[in-house]
Amino acid sequence: MSFNWNAGYLIDTDYAYSYFRELHPLYLQFLLLTKGYQCFPIKTACELGFGQGLSINIHATTSDISWYGNDFITSQVENANKIAKLSQNNAKLYDDSFQEFLYRTDLPQFDFIGLHGVWSWISDENREIILKFIQTRLSDNGIVYISYNSLPGQNNIAPLRELFVSHEKYNDFSNDTFETRIKNSLFYTEKILHNAPNYTKENTDSLTILKKLQTIDNPKYLAHEYFHENWKSMYFSEIAKNLESLNLHFACSAHTWEHLDFINFSEQQKKLLSEIQSPIFRETVRDFLFNKCFRKDIWIKNPQKLPKQEQKNALRKLSCILTCPLEKAPQTIHSLQGEMDVKDIYAPFYAILGDNKIHTLEELENTLRKYAINLDHIINVLLCLNAQQVVSITQNPSPEIKEKTRKLNAFLLQQTYKEMNMEILISPYTGEAFPVKNLYQLFIQAYTYYKEKNSAEYIAKYTLDFLTQHNIELFHKGKKHNIVTLMEETKNFMQELPLLQQLGIIEKF
Ligand SMILES: C[S@@+](CC[C@H](N)C(=O)[O-])C[C@H]1O[C@@H](n2cnc3c(N)ncnc32)[C@H](O)[C@@H]1O
């Protein structure tokens, strides 16, 4: 007796609260613009299979876009609707299956349709339905974001996952807990591999991969990754066949790191790629160079390329912010070629962005001209910093957006260590989630809601009272947090305060 599946999708456990910036139009439009695509305004957007709906709720809160979405797990949609309602973001969230959503008559045409972590885990029939949805609902210059398990990177996992699921499917473990069943499937697979010398000789990394999976202490994650009835990885060319049949064109990856050919590839690899005429074949070869196991693609209907000068002018108008304190800003970057020291390259940028204020690219260009740094170089460095998640593109939020974001942040703070605990807060300027650990969320509560705002002692006391009242034990260097250690932490927090204020996460008093 296997787990409960609905249309092949595991429904025994709900999905985690996760945020994905790849569904954020502002972020996608930045990447598209760097590739020279004209970005039309996005007024309507849709997320298919939104899970707990965190991304869609954040994006509906931090923009004026009219967001729609679906997921067929009712409990998830109810929670997502609670968040939509309290932040008044007007997102329309339905507990429809993909098929029901396709046949709705009350949906507009969408300028953006996104689906993350869905395509590889649903049936062929549901993939067809999604294609039909895109065909009928995507507007003329619409953008599609789609992520999926890709080949060749997933090749060595596929046989292991077959064993996990078969162990579940063809045995009756209904008396065991969900966690035990997941764990036992992995253990049993190990037993099989130890008895399969012919297989392990040909697939030398199979045991290493399995061991790595066994260290993941998160049965929910493993369940959602490997225990659905459907699990399909595709080569890029298969996706291309599906999406090109809808008249869509591949634009670029939604993964900034893959925009960094200049550091990722050797001269020989760059030459190899430059010799390939077909964009589809070139992408496939890139997937071999990266050994890609998960792709994040941006596709466009009727793409329009901007003349070089117009592209440059549009880029100059963009603005950005350093999203970490200057002291923590990276001095190296990881590339396919290994770790690179970029201290000297980043230094002139940190000299400007280090104030954690918003700067336009035009301003960067004007200031950096004296070092003979041009706009192309600026874009490359910003892409690197964005790939490292320390620079984000910013918008100029309206008072309504600021108010919606304030409400959403108040809710997130209220949930610290509670049912919907999420270690994030939202910036109305970047429109994205920003990681904020629980302890800092408590500090922010004390700082924001109580009078003695600037006193480290008061913030530490508030936090200690909260932890004591809720029976939460937090450790610091192996010892339980006390008023002294909390006061020390508060000092670190105070150093990050200006950044949180610049990001609009905390009000300036
Ligand atoms: C792996 S989760 C990804 C959730 C979300 N996109 C994210 O990345 O956080 C896939 C989601 O698709 C939903 N789903 C799967 N099959 C579906 C179907 N036939 N109709 C509607 N939703 C479906 C599931 O309920 C689940 O929440």
The ligand as an ORCA input file, in Angstrom:
! r2SCAN-3c Opt
* xyz 0 1
  C       6.659     20.615     -5.509
  S       5.297     21.620     -5.211
  C       5.876     23.188     -5.711
  C       5.119     24.284     -5.053
  C       5.573     25.697     -5.370
  N       5.497     25.961     -6.777
  C       6.959     25.918     -4.834
  O       7.898     25.716     -5.599
  O       7.090     26.264     -3.653
  C       4.141     21.231     -6.514
  C       2.759     21.752     -6.236
  O       1.932     21.386     -7.368
  C       0.652     21.033     -6.884
  N       0.006     20.123     -7.857
  C       0.454     18.912     -8.267
  N      -0.408     18.358     -9.148
  C      -1.409     19.256     -9.300
  C      -2.586     19.279    -10.091
  N      -2.903     18.251    -10.883
  N      -3.382     20.370    -10.024
  C      -3.053     21.412     -9.199
  N      -1.971     21.440     -8.427
  C      -1.138     20.384     -8.481
  C       0.918     20.352     -5.554
  O      -0.189     20.386     -4.704
  C       2.117     21.107     -5.012
  O       1.755     22.094     -4.087
*
